[in-house]
């Protein structure tokens, strides 16, 4: 049943008609648990509360199904506004973004122009930017654009998904820039030709990638709610005298709140991925796909 639900929600996440309907409905049907608001001003209040509780953040202006240059430009303006607001309110937050939202599927010219606008604003306001990794069909292009931009901008990181066979080599290639890398298991439905089909192999590869990057001495961001992965990272760091300042744990807004607080008390940096925006549907569906218990939380909210 779990696998059936996962496949169903991943399928629904790509439905453009439902996405358009979700924009009109707003943050209802349980989405408020995972989405911090429709505007960054709303999300900023949530980030301030996280900061007050000892947590740091990375904020993402969620958007998918971007098909026109006008839409890509609007998403770019949203990210720039977030950067300026982070500085204005002195929030302890990075910015995360998906390059499809900035026009990657439109043309290289559009996405590079928009990314440079964002990164210029980030440099001016001292905000770190992480490029999210999307599905496999966008993986190589994301890596290629990262290589281009990393030669021009210093404070730029990206994401590696452990379910892809190629990830170990990608880490090796990216290490020349020593970026902050967020390591995740992966949240898209991929073919067994390019991705590990079994959870056990995905978990083992995630551990391998974390060890690989920590050994390089680079800042490592472990994004997982899996306590086995978290405990592995803590134990490996302790056994190899790796300071807590060289890595952090990342979790999604609205998930495993008690675990977040526990890690903060233990002296670890915990960064919360905070999404906001009206184009929340695809992100929300993937959160439901990741964990059946998320569906129950939403159902409870509906009945309330």
N, C-alpha and C positions, 0 to 999 in steps of 0.2 A: 504493500500500500504506500509506503514512504516513497519508493521509486516512482510509482504511478503519479503521486501528487507532485513530486519534483518535476517530472517531465511535463505535466499539465501546466504548472505555473510558469515554467520556462517557455513553453509554447505561447501561453497567453501574454507573456512579457513582450513579445514581438508584434502584437496585434495593434496596428495603427488606429483602427476604428475605436477600440477600447481606450487607447491612449488619449484620443481626442475627446472622448466622453468623460474621461477622468479629469481632464483639465476643466471642463465645465462644472463638474460636481464639486471640485475642491477637495480639501483634506478631510474626507469623511471615510466611513467604512474601515476604521482602524488605522489609516495611514498616518495620523498624527503621532502614533507611537514611534514611528521610524523617520518621520520627516519633521524638521524643526520649525517649519513655517513656509509661507509662500514667498516672503520677501526676506532679504538679508537682515533688515532691521528687526524682524521677528526672531530670526535665528540668532542674532547677536545677543539677545537677552538670555537665550539658552546657553550660549557659549560663555557668557559672563558668569552664569551660575556654575558651569562646569569648572571654570578657572577658580572660582571661590572655593570649590570643593577639592582643589588640588589636581585637577585634570587639565590637560591641554587638548587642543582640538585641531582638526583639519576640516575645512568647510568646502562643500561642493554644490555649485549651482547646477542642479540636475537637469538634464535635457537630452532627449533622444529623438530619433526620426527627424533630424535636421536636414532639410532638402534644398533650401535656398540660401543664397549669400546673405540676404537680409536677416534670416533667422540666425545664421551663424554670427553675424555682426551684433545682433541683440544679445546672444549668449555671451559674447566677448565683453560687451558693455556691462553685463551683469557680474562677470568675474572681476572686472576692473573696479566696479563699485564695491564689491566685497573686499578687495584688497585695501582700498582707501578707508573703508569703514573699520576694518581690523585695526588699522593704525589710529584712526580717529578715537576709537573707544579703548585703545591700548589692550586689545585682546591677545591672549597667547594662543595663536592659531596659525596654521599653514593654510594654503589653498590647494585643493585637489580639483582636477578637471579631466574631462574626456575630450579627446581631440576630434571625435566625430561631431561634438557639439560646436566646435570651432571651425567646422567646414572641411574636415579631412576627406569626406566622401564627395566633396564638390570639386576641389582642386588643391594641388600643393601650394599654389600661389595664395589662395584664400586662407588655408590653415596656417601657413607660415607667417603671413601678415598679421593674422589675429593673435597667434602665439607670441610674436615679438611685441605686440602692443601690451599683452598681459604681462610678459616678463619684464618689459621696461617699467611698467607700473609697479611690479613686485620689487624690482631692484630699488626703485625710488623710495618705496615705503617699507623696505626691509622685511618682506614676507616671502617665505619659502614656498615653492610651487612643486607639486607632485603630479606627474602625468599618469592618470589611471590606465590600466591595461584593459582592453575590451575583449571581444571574442577573437578566435584564432584568425579569422579572415582579415583582421586589422592588426595583428600582432607584428608582422615584419615591418609594415609601414610605420607603426608607432615607434619601433626601435630605430628605424632609419631616420625619422624626424628628430628623435631624441639625440642621436649622434650629431646631427646638424646643429641643433640648438645648444647642446652641452659645450660645444666649442666656442659659443658666444656668451653663455650665461653660466654663472657659477652655482647659484642656489636653485638647482633643478634636480628633482628626483623622479623615479618612476616605480612601476610595480611589476613583480614577477609572479607568475602563477605556477604552482608546483604540479598541477595536473598535466602540464605540457611536457613532452619528451625533450623539447629544445631548451628548456629553461636553464640547465646547468651551463650550456655554452653561452647563452645570453648573459648570464651573470659574469662569466669570464670576460666577455667582450665589453661589458659596461663598466667593469671595475677600473678601467684606465682613467675614468672621470671621477672615481670615488664618490658617486652620488649616494644620497640616502635612498635605499631601496625598501619598498614595502613588500614583504613576502606573504602571499595568500595562497589558499588552496585552489581557488577558481570557482566562478559562479555561473558559467555558461555551459550549455549542452554542446559537447564536442565529440567528434568521431574518435573511435579507438585507434585510428590511423595516426592521430596527432596527439592524443591525450591518454593518460592512464585511466582505464575504466574502473579499476578497483580502488576503494577508499584506502585500503592498507598501503598500496603503492604510492598513492598521492601523499599520505601522511609521512611515509618514509622519505620521499623525495623532498618534502618540505623541511624535514629535519636536516637532510643533507645540504640543502641550499642555505639554510640558516648557519650551519657550521662553516660552509664555504665562505660566506661573506664575513662572518665574525673573524675567521682566520686571516682574512685580508686586512683586518684592522679597520674596516669601514663601518659607518653607522648603519645599524640594522634595525628595521622596523618589522616586528613580528605581529601580523594582523590575524588574530585567531581568537575564537571563544572556546577552543578546545583546551581544556585544562591539562591534557597530556602533552600537548605541544608547548604550552606555557611552562609547565614543570620541566620539560626537557631543556628549554632555553635557559631557565634559571640554573639548573644543575650543570649544564655544559659551561656556562659563563663562570660559575663558581669553581669548577674543576680546573679551568684554564686561566684563572685570574683575570678574567675580562671584566672591566669595571661596568657598573650600571649606567654610566654615562655614555657607553658605546652602543646601547640598544634601547629600544622601547617596545611596549606592547600597544597594539591598536585594536579597538573594538568599535562596533557600530552603535550609533545613537539609539538608545532605547533597549539595548540588549545586554544582559548579564551585568546589571548595575552594581550588584553586591560584590561581584568578582572584581570589577573596576576599583571599587573603594578598598577592597582587601589588598590589591597590588600597590595602590598608592600608599597605604599604611606601611607596607613592607619596603618602601623607598624606591619603587620603580616608577619610571615615567610611563604614564598611560595616556594615549592620545585617542580621542573620540572622533570618529568620522561622522560629521554633521551635514546631512543633505538638506537643501531647501529649494523651493521653487514650485511653480505650478505644473511642471512637466515631470511629475514624480512617479508616474504609473509603472514604467519599466523597472526602475529601481525597487519599488515596492513589491512587485511580482517576484523578483529574484530573491528578496528577503524571505518571502513566504515559501519559495522553493527550497531554500537552504535548510529549513528546519520545520518539521511538522508542528512543533509546539507554538511557532509563530502564528500559524493558522488559528489555533485555539484561542490565542490572545485576541486576535481580531474578532473572532466569533463572540467572545465574551463582551467585547466592546460594543458590538452590534446590538446584542440583547440588552445591554445597559441603556 
